[in-house]
């Protein structure tokens, strides 16, 4: 059975992203508008690029992640969360800033929600200091700076109506926002991915370069890890 993308986040280096599958990861040139066929680094074991994850749950699998700014990212595995400086220009200097610790210790606003015990996918939101979180067929938006819910938990299809009737309506495996200004996001589910522009608000989402496509056709750089 083919593997699926577990997590991804956008690097601060232009057109580069980190993609995680089981205990491996790659850094890929995601080349907006073209096929993603260039591997910058990997496939490597997670602990090769992130040695601070040795002897933690993060060495085996990363469930979700989102980038913020200044080479910072949040990563989730099970009910655990970390904040890291991934130092793309000097990967040997990647370091833990917070955690590992329970998700609700880092994000108390998630206590009592379905996200306190795990997050399937996450992506930077088009609003400053916010991130969209996904679990099962539901999602919410948090402000990771103020530690508050920005938008309450709703069905994915409420916030993303274009996913109604698609493989994405039941859940999302991974996502990342690679252009917060223009609000462009890649979503992954099983064998499929979609490129969406969020427009100026939730009602104006648009599919870019066609509809939902096969990862293996549009992301050849991931074949070695999937």
Secondary structure by P-SEA (a helix, b strand, c coil): cccccccccccccccbbbbbcccbbbbbcccccccccccccccccccccccccccccccccccccccccccccccccccbbbbbcccccccccccccccccccccccccccccccccccccccccccccbbbbbccccbbbbccccccccccccccccccccccccccccccccccccccccbbbbbbcccbbbbbbbcccccccccccccccccccccccccccc
